[in-house]
C-alpha cells in the first residue's frame, strides 16, 4: 500500500524542506552532523526533525558501530523520498503531449482510460470501502488536499458535490482546449469513489472551481472494476470494422472518458472519443 500523507505535509516549512534536501543528497545523518551543516543549534535541529517524523517524511534509525553506545541517524522514508524528489511536471507534460499526438484516436482513449484507472487505485486506498456517498466524497476531498489540491464537499439538492478549487494540472490544461484532462479527472474520481460523477462546471469555462456531482444510481448501475476499461473497451470503444459499427448501438457509462451518459451509436460516438479532434 502506498504511504498516506499526513495533513501536515502540505504545510512543510522551508527550514524543514532544507533538512529533506540534505538527507536526500547525503543519506542518513545524525543530529550533530545536521547541526554543523545547517549552522543552527541542536535544539533547532531536533525541532525540525520532530516535525518531519510526525509527517512521516523521515524516520529515526539506530546504527551500531561495534562497542559503545549506538548512534541514531535520520533518513528519508519512502514518502519522504517522493516528496523531496524533483518536480515531474516536465516529464508529465512531455508524456501528455506524446499521447495526444498519437494518430490512432482509439488507442489514445484506451491509454487514458488505463491511466485514469491506475490513478484511481492510489486514491482508493484512502477512501472507505463502503458507506454514504457524502462520506466517500469527504474522504476524497481530504485525499486531494494531501496532494496539494484544495477541495471541499457541499450539498446540492439531494446529492453531494465535490468542489476542486484549483486545477491539479494547470500547465497542461492551459494548452488543452479539448478538455481531455477534465474527462480524465472525471473518470479517475468516478472510479475511486465507486460511483459515476458528472462535471457540472469547470474553471476552463470561467467558474471559480470545478464541481463534480454524484450521479444517483442503483446498485446494479454503480461502476464495477470492469466499467472503466473492459466494458467501455468492449462496447463503445471496440469497433471491429466500419461496416459493423454503422449498425450497432451501445450504452456508455457516465464515467467513461469522452462519452455521453446516454445511449449513442458507435458511428456518432467515434467523433466524441477521447483523443479524437473536436469541431
ZIHU-V856088 format. One record per backbone hydrogen bond with DSSP energy under -0.5 kcal/mol. NH is the residue of the N-H (numbers start at 1). CO is the residue of the C=O. Records with the same first field share a line. If there is no record, write none. Layout:
NH = CO  CO
//
This chain:
6 = 55
9 = 6
10 = 7
11 = 8
12 = 9
17 = 13
18 = 14
19 = 15
20 = 16
21 = 17
22 = 18
23 = 19
24 = 20
25 = 21
26 = 22
27 = 23
29 = 74
34 = 30
35 = 31
36 = 32
37 = 33
38 = 34
39 = 35
40 = 35
45 = 41
46 = 42
47 = 43
48 = 44
49 = 45
50 = 46
51 = 47
52 = 48
53 = 49
54 = 50
55 = 51
56 = 53
57 = 52
58 = 52
59 = 75
61 = 59  73
63 = 71
64 = 62
71 = 63
73 = 61
74 = 29
75 = 59
77 = 57
81 = 77
82 = 78
83 = 79
84 = 80
85 = 81
92 = 88
93 = 89
94 = 90
95 = 91
96 = 92
97 = 93
98 = 94
99 = 95
100 = 96
101 = 97
102 = 99
105 = 103
108 = 104
109 = 105
110 = 106
111 = 107
112 = 108
113 = 109
114 = 110
115 = 111
116 = 112
117 = 113
118 = 114
119 = 115
120 = 116
121 = 117
122 = 118
123 = 119
124 = 120
125 = 121
126 = 123
127 = 124
136 = 132
137 = 133
138 = 134
139 = 135
140 = 136
141 = 137
142 = 138
143 = 139
144 = 140
145 = 141
146 = 142
147 = 143  144
148 = 145
149 = 144
150 = 148
152 = 163
154 = 161
156 = 159
159 = 156
161 = 154
162 = 212
163 = 152  161
164 = 162  210
165 = 150  163
166 = 150
170 = 167
172 = 169
173 = 169
174 = 170
175 = 172
176 = 173
177 = 175
179 = 176
183 = 179
184 = 180
185 = 181
186 = 182
187 = 183
188 = 184
189 = 185
190 = 186
191 = 187
192 = 188
193 = 189
194 = 190
195 = 190
198 = 213
200 = 198  211
201 = 211
205 = 202
206 = 203
207 = 202
210 = 164
211 = 201
212 = 162
213 = 198  211
214 = 160
215 = 196
216 = 214
221 = 218
222 = 218
227 = 224
228 = 224
231 = 226
232 = 226  227
233 = 229
234 = 230
235 = 231
237 = 232
238 = 235
239 = 237
240 = 238
245 = 241
246 = 242
247 = 244
248 = 244  245
250 = 264
252 = 250
256 = 253
259 = 256
264 = 250
266 = 248
267 = 245
269 = 265
270 = 266
271 = 268
272 = 269
273 = 270
274 = 257
276 = 273
//
